[in-house]
Amino acid sequence: MRVTGKRFGALLCGLALVAVACGSGGGNGQTGSGNLIDKSVGSDVKGALGSGASTTSAPVKEPTSMDEWEALWKTQREAIVKKIKDNKWGLQPDGKTILGPDGFKVDLNKCPGG
């Protein structure tokens, strides 16, 4: 099978991308591109949380049995359902509008039929 110049170039680019993705982390024990994260992200997250919020907390004990996982799932689901109900997200009583977080809004009158 004969490899043309374009195919060889594409193969070479693909291998280069794989090499970059699997490259060294800079010799500090990291692998991959973990050292390429923007340093301002941490301060941006802290700013979004508010000045009184703490980003440090005691480690959460990970469930070790299926019953513990199901209990965790249940409490998380109940919190999400409560947030949805408190904010009145979902199909509105008029049957023509769907509301969601961050100002998400769908006007069902603008949807195509069928």
C-alpha positions as CSV (number, residue, x, y, z in Angstrom):
1,M,0.0,0.0,0.0
2,R,1.4,3.3,-1.0
3,V,1.2,6.2,1.4
4,T,0.7,9.6,-0.2
5,G,2.2,12.8,1.1
6,K,-1.1,14.1,2.5
7,R,-1.8,10.8,4.3
8,F,1.7,10.8,5.7
9,G,1.3,14.4,6.9
10,A,-2.1,13.6,8.5
11,L,-0.6,10.5,10.3
12,L,2.4,12.6,11.5
13,C,0.0,15.3,12.9
14,G,-2.1,12.7,14.6
15,L,1.0,11.1,16.3
16,A,2.2,14.6,17.3
17,L,-1.1,15.3,19.0
18,V,-1.0,12.0,20.8
19,A,2.5,12.7,22.0
20,V,1.6,16.2,23.3
21,A,-1.5,14.8,25.1
22,C,0.6,12.0,26.7
23,G,3.6,14.3,27.4
24,S,5.5,14.8,30.6
25,G,4.0,16.8,33.5
26,G,7.3,18.7,34.0
27,G,9.1,16.3,36.3
28,N,7.1,17.1,39.5
29,G,5.3,13.8,39.6
30,Q,2.4,15.0,37.4
31,T,1.5,13.3,34.2
32,G,-0.3,14.6,31.1
33,S,-1.1,18.3,30.9
34,G,-2.0,18.9,34.5
35,N,0.5,21.8,34.7
36,L,-1.3,23.7,32.0
37,I,-4.3,24.8,34.1
38,D,-4.8,28.5,34.3
39,K,-3.6,29.7,37.7
40,S,-6.4,32.4,37.8
41,V,-9.1,29.7,37.9
42,G,-8.7,29.2,41.7
43,S,-9.2,32.9,42.4
44,D,-12.2,33.0,40.0
45,V,-13.9,30.1,41.7
46,K,-13.3,31.7,45.2
47,G,-14.7,35.0,43.8
48,A,-17.8,33.2,42.5
49,L,-18.4,31.5,45.8
50,G,-18.3,34.9,47.6
51,S,-16.0,36.4,50.1
52,G,-17.5,34.5,53.1
53,A,-17.4,31.1,51.5
54,S,-14.8,28.6,52.5
55,T,-13.3,26.3,49.9
56,T,-11.7,24.1,52.5
57,S,-13.7,21.5,54.5
58,A,-13.2,18.2,56.2
59,P,-13.0,15.3,53.7
60,V,-16.3,13.7,53.1
61,K,-16.4,10.0,53.9
62,E,-17.0,8.0,50.8
63,P,-19.7,5.4,51.0
64,T,-18.5,1.8,51.4
65,S,-21.6,-0.2,50.8
66,M,-24.5,-0.1,48.3
67,D,-26.9,1.0,51.1
68,E,-24.7,4.0,51.9
69,W,-24.4,4.9,48.2
70,E,-28.2,4.7,47.8
71,A,-28.7,6.8,50.9
72,L,-26.3,9.4,49.5
73,W,-28.1,9.4,46.2
74,K,-31.4,9.8,47.9
75,T,-30.3,12.9,49.9
76,Q,-28.7,14.5,46.8
77,R,-31.7,13.8,44.7
78,E,-34.1,15.3,47.4
79,A,-31.9,18.4,47.5
80,I,-32.1,18.8,43.7
81,V,-35.9,18.2,43.6
82,K,-36.4,20.8,46.4
83,K,-34.3,23.3,44.4
84,I,-36.3,22.7,41.3
85,K,-39.6,23.1,43.1
86,D,-38.5,26.1,45.1
87,N,-37.5,27.9,41.9
88,K,-40.5,26.7,40.0
89,W,-38.4,25.3,37.2
90,G,-40.0,23.0,34.5
91,L,-43.2,23.3,32.6
92,Q,-45.2,26.3,33.7
93,P,-49.0,26.2,34.4
94,D,-49.7,27.9,31.1
95,G,-48.3,24.8,29.3
96,K,-46.4,27.1,26.9
97,T,-43.2,27.8,28.8
98,I,-40.4,25.9,30.4
99,L,-38.1,27.6,32.9
100,G,-34.8,26.5,34.2
101,P,-31.7,27.7,36.1
102,D,-29.8,30.9,35.1
103,G,-32.7,32.4,33.2
104,F,-33.1,29.4,30.9
105,K,-36.5,29.8,29.2
106,V,-38.2,27.9,26.3
107,D,-41.2,29.2,24.6
108,L,-43.0,26.1,23.4
109,N,-45.1,28.2,20.9
110,K,-42.0,28.6,18.8
111,C,-41.3,24.8,18.6
112,P,-42.2,23.2,15.2
113,G,-45.3,20.9,15.3
114,G,-44.8,17.1,15.5
